[in-house]
Amino acid sequence: MATGRTHRPATRSRGIPEATVARLPLYLRALTALSERSVPTVSSEELATAAGVNSAKLRKDFSYLGSYGTRGVGYDVEYLVYQISRELGLTQDWPVVIVGVGNLGAALANYGGFASRGFRVAALLDQDPALTGRTVAGMPVSHTDDLERIVTENGVSIGVITIPAGGAQQVCDRLVAAGVTSILNFAPTVLSVPEGVDVRKVDLSIELQILAFHEQRKAGEDATAPAAPADLPAGPHTTPRKGPDGDVPAVMPA
């Protein structure tokens, strides 16, 4: 029976907190960029800055991996890339199915970064008969009627849903029943899944709304910020007062 659960407990079986797991891809991305530039070692401060976290948090996160670096030298970039990739399960092949081959699904299918990160798009599925048989990203599109067979034949454990909200739960249920245990959901709806199934939700509209909030707040702060005091002539209606940077003229009522 579905429980509405969308994530696992706060800690994983190996004792790594979920917050740390969520930051590991950030470290991996920064380390991969350093590796591509043939940088052999990196300090915790440099890596933390590149990943957008503070160095104390980075050192704590890496302690869960058993990696403490070398004093005066830092972290070995290539070894950390391997260590984090192994922890994230990226040293093996993960077949993925994408359900929904509209604009977003097609864009994901054409994304070249999956293969280099351990993910292989095993199949593309869509319920539109007009799309069946068409080639997208070098792969034929299959009809969703074949979902269960394709999942079983390819040993798929990760499914990506890129269809409208109305049909997302039904597709989710079919994926889970076929053996999929992890789902990346782009549909603008909350999926209900049984215990043991992970769901990661990606909602671009929510992210844009959050950015709009911050933009509005910044605009409001700019509008209410006090203007810099103009140079005022000394006179009977001005008296000096102390401000944080010294004397600031204060206009007194007549």
WOPEKA-V354801 format. One record per backbone hydrogen bond with DSSP energy under -0.5 kcal/mol. CO is the residue of the C=O (numbers start at 1). NH is the residue of the N-H. E is the energy in kcal/mol with one decimal. If there is no record, write none. Layout:
BEGIN
CO|NH|E  CO|NH|E
END
This chain:
BEGIN
6|199|-1.1  10|18|-2.5  12|15|-2.2  15|17|-0.6  16|12|-1.6  17|21|-2.2  18|22|-2.4  19|23|-0.8  20|23|-0.8  20|24|-1.3  21|25|-0.7  23|26|-0.7  23|27|-1.9  24|28|-2.6  25|29|-2.4  26|30|-2.0  27|31|-2.9  28|32|-2.7  29|33|-1.8  30|34|-1.8  31|35|-2.8  32|36|-2.2  33|37|-0.8  34|37|-0.5  34|39|-2.5  35|38|-1.8  38|40|-0.6  40|77|-2.3  42|75|-3.3  43|47|-2.5  44|48|-2.5  45|49|-2.1  46|50|-2.1  47|51|-2.0  48|52|-1.2  48|53|-2.4  54|58|-2.0  55|59|-2.5  56|60|-1.9  57|61|-2.6  58|62|-2.6  59|63|-1.4  60|64|-0.8  61|64|-1.0  62|65|-0.8  62|67|-2.3  63|66|-0.7  66|68|-0.6  70|73|-2.4  70|74|-3.3  74|70|-2.2  75|42|-1.8  75|77|-0.6  76|80|-2.3  77|81|-2.4  78|82|-2.0  79|83|-2.9  80|84|-2.9  81|85|-2.3  82|86|-2.6  83|87|-2.0  84|88|-2.4  85|90|-3.2  85|91|-0.5  86|89|-0.9  89|92|-0.7  93|95|-0.6  94|120|-2.7  95|157|-0.8  95|158|-0.9  96|122|-2.7  96|123|-1.2  97|99|-0.5  97|160|-2.8  98|100|-0.7  98|125|-2.7  99|162|-2.8  102|106|-2.7  103|107|-2.0  104|108|-2.4  105|109|-2.3  106|110|-1.7  108|111|-1.1  111|114|-0.8  112|116|-0.6  114|117|-1.5  114|119|-2.4  115|118|-1.4  118|94|-2.3  120|96|-2.9  120|122|-0.9  123|98|-2.1  124|142|-3.2  125|100|-3.6  126|144|-1.1  127|129|-0.6  128|131|-1.7  128|132|-1.0  131|134|-2.1  134|136|-0.5  134|141|-2.5  136|139|-1.9  139|136|-3.2  140|124|-0.6  141|133|-3.1  142|126|-2.1  143|146|-2.2  144|147|-1.8  146|150|-2.6  147|151|-2.6  148|152|-2.2  149|153|-2.8  150|154|-1.9  151|155|-0.6  151|156|-2.1  152|155|-0.8  157|181|-1.5  157|182|-1.7  158|97|-1.6  159|184|-2.8  160|99|-3.2  160|162|-0.6  161|186|-2.7  164|167|-1.0  164|168|-0.6  165|168|-1.0  165|169|-0.6  167|171|-2.0  168|172|-2.7  169|173|-2.7  170|174|-2.0  171|175|-2.5  172|176|-2.6  173|177|-2.5  174|178|-1.6  175|179|-0.6  175|180|-2.6  176|179|-1.2  181|198|-2.5  182|159|-2.5  183|185|-0.6  183|200|-2.8  184|161|-2.6  184|186|-0.6  185|202|-3.1  187|189|-2.6  189|191|-0.5  191|193|-0.6  193|3|-1.4  193|5|-0.9  194|197|-1.6  198|183|-2.6  199|201|-0.5  200|185|-3.1  201|203|-0.6  202|204|-0.6  203|207|-1.8  204|208|-2.2  205|209|-2.2  206|210|-2.3  207|211|-2.0  208|212|-2.4  209|213|-2.1  210|214|-2.0  211|215|-2.5  212|216|-2.6  213|217|-2.4  214|218|-2.5  215|219|-2.4  216|220|-2.3  217|221|-2.3  218|222|-2.2  219|223|-1.9  220|224|-1.8  221|225|-1.0  235|238|-1.3  237|252|-2.4  239|250|-1.9  241|248|-3.4  243|246|-1.6  246|243|-3.4  248|241|-1.6  250|239|-1.6
END
